[in-house]
Amino acid sequence: MKAISNKQKTIHKELKKVYKEIAEEREHKCSGCNRYDVPLSHSHLIPRSRRKDLTTNKKNITYHCLTFGTRKGCHNIWESTERTMLLDYFNNMSIIEKLDKEYYNLLKQKEDADFS
C-alpha cells in the first residue's frame, strides 16, 4: 500500500471540505443535463492533473452525472469532444476562460479541428 504524503492528505482534507460546501450551496442535480435522478460526481472543469492549484477552487467544480448502464454520463461527455452538447457548456467554457486562458484556447482549437 502506497503511503500518502502530508501534502496530499491536506489536499484531500480541503477537497472534502469544498465538496461539503458545494453540497450545501448548490442544487443536487447534474449541470450538464439538469437531471436529479442520476448518480452525480464532482467534475473538475480544468483537470486536476493540469492545474493542481485549482483542485479545491469551487468555481472549477461542478456536478456532472456518471455513466450508468448504457447511458453515457455528462462527466464522461465533458471529457470528450461531445462536450458542446451539454447544457452547461457555455457557462463552463466561460469559467475556464477566466481561470486558465491557455487551456481555454487549447479546447477551442481542438473543437475547431474536430468540426473542420
C-alpha positions as CSV (number, residue, x, y, z in Angstrom):
1,M,0.0,0.0,0.0
2,K,1.4,3.4,-1.0
3,A,1.8,6.0,1.7
4,I,0.0,9.3,1.2
5,S,2.2,12.4,1.7
6,N,1.2,15.1,4.2
7,K,0.7,17.5,1.4
8,Q,-1.7,15.1,-0.3
9,K,-3.5,14.5,3.0
10,T,-4.0,18.3,3.3
11,I,-5.4,18.5,-0.2
12,H,-7.8,15.6,0.4
13,K,-9.0,17.3,3.6
14,E,-9.5,20.6,1.9
15,L,-11.3,19.0,-1.1
16,K,-13.6,17.1,1.3
17,K,-14.5,20.4,2.9
18,V,-15.1,22.1,-0.5
19,Y,-17.3,19.2,-1.6
20,K,-19.4,19.6,1.6
21,E,-19.7,23.3,1.0
22,I,-20.8,22.7,-2.6
23,A,-23.5,20.2,-1.4
24,E,-24.8,22.9,1.0
25,E,-24.8,25.7,-1.6
26,R,-25.9,24.1,-4.8
27,E,-28.8,22.1,-6.1
28,H,-28.0,18.4,-6.2
29,K,-28.5,17.9,-9.9
30,C,-26.4,17.4,-13.0
31,S,-25.4,20.8,-14.5
32,G,-24.9,19.1,-17.9
33,C,-28.4,17.6,-18.3
34,N,-30.4,19.1,-15.4
35,R,-31.3,15.6,-14.1
36,Y,-31.8,14.8,-10.4
37,D,-32.4,11.1,-10.8
38,V,-28.8,10.1,-11.8
39,P,-25.7,9.4,-9.7
40,L,-23.5,12.5,-9.6
41,S,-19.9,13.3,-9.2
42,H,-17.8,16.3,-8.6
43,S,-16.4,17.2,-12.0
44,H,-13.4,19.5,-12.4
45,L,-13.7,21.7,-15.5
46,I,-10.0,22.1,-15.7
47,P,-8.4,18.8,-14.9
48,R,-6.6,18.4,-11.6
49,S,-3.6,17.0,-13.5
50,R,-3.3,20.2,-15.4
51,R,-3.9,22.8,-12.6
52,K,-3.3,21.4,-9.2
53,D,-3.7,24.9,-7.8
54,L,-7.4,24.8,-8.9
55,T,-8.2,21.4,-7.3
56,T,-10.1,23.0,-4.4
57,N,-11.4,26.0,-6.3
58,K,-15.2,25.8,-6.2
59,K,-15.5,27.7,-9.5
60,N,-13.6,24.8,-11.1
61,I,-16.0,22.1,-9.8
62,T,-19.5,21.3,-11.0
63,Y,-21.9,18.4,-10.6
64,H,-21.9,16.0,-13.6
65,C,-23.7,12.7,-13.7
66,L,-21.9,9.4,-14.1
67,T,-22.2,6.8,-16.8
68,F,-24.8,4.3,-15.7
69,G,-25.5,1.2,-17.7
70,T,-25.6,2.1,-21.4
71,R,-26.3,5.8,-20.7
72,K,-23.2,7.9,-21.1
73,G,-22.9,10.4,-18.2
74,C,-22.1,14.1,-18.5
75,H,-18.9,13.5,-16.6
76,N,-17.6,11.4,-19.5
77,I,-19.2,13.6,-22.1
78,W,-17.4,16.7,-20.6
79,E,-14.1,14.9,-21.1
80,S,-14.9,14.1,-24.8
81,T,-15.3,16.1,-28.0
82,E,-19.1,15.9,-27.4
83,R,-18.9,18.4,-24.5
84,T,-20.6,21.1,-26.7
85,M,-23.9,19.3,-26.4
86,L,-24.0,19.8,-22.6
87,L,-26.4,22.4,-21.2
88,D,-23.6,23.9,-19.1
89,Y,-21.1,24.0,-21.9
90,F,-21.1,27.8,-22.4
91,N,-21.0,28.5,-18.7
92,N,-18.2,26.0,-18.1
93,M,-16.2,27.5,-21.0
94,S,-16.6,31.0,-19.6
95,I,-15.3,29.8,-16.2
96,I,-12.3,28.1,-17.9
97,E,-11.5,31.2,-19.9
98,K,-11.3,33.2,-16.7
99,L,-9.3,30.6,-14.8
100,D,-6.9,29.4,-17.5
101,K,-6.9,31.2,-20.8
102,E,-4.3,28.9,-22.3
103,Y,-6.4,25.8,-21.6
104,Y,-9.5,27.6,-22.9
105,N,-7.6,28.3,-26.2
106,L,-6.5,24.6,-26.4
107,L,-10.1,23.4,-26.0
108,K,-11.3,25.9,-28.7
109,Q,-8.6,24.9,-31.1
110,K,-9.4,21.2,-30.6
111,E,-13.1,21.9,-31.2
112,D,-12.3,23.9,-34.3
113,A,-10.2,21.0,-35.6
114,D,-12.9,18.4,-34.7
115,F,-15.6,20.4,-36.7
116,S,-13.4,21.0,-39.7
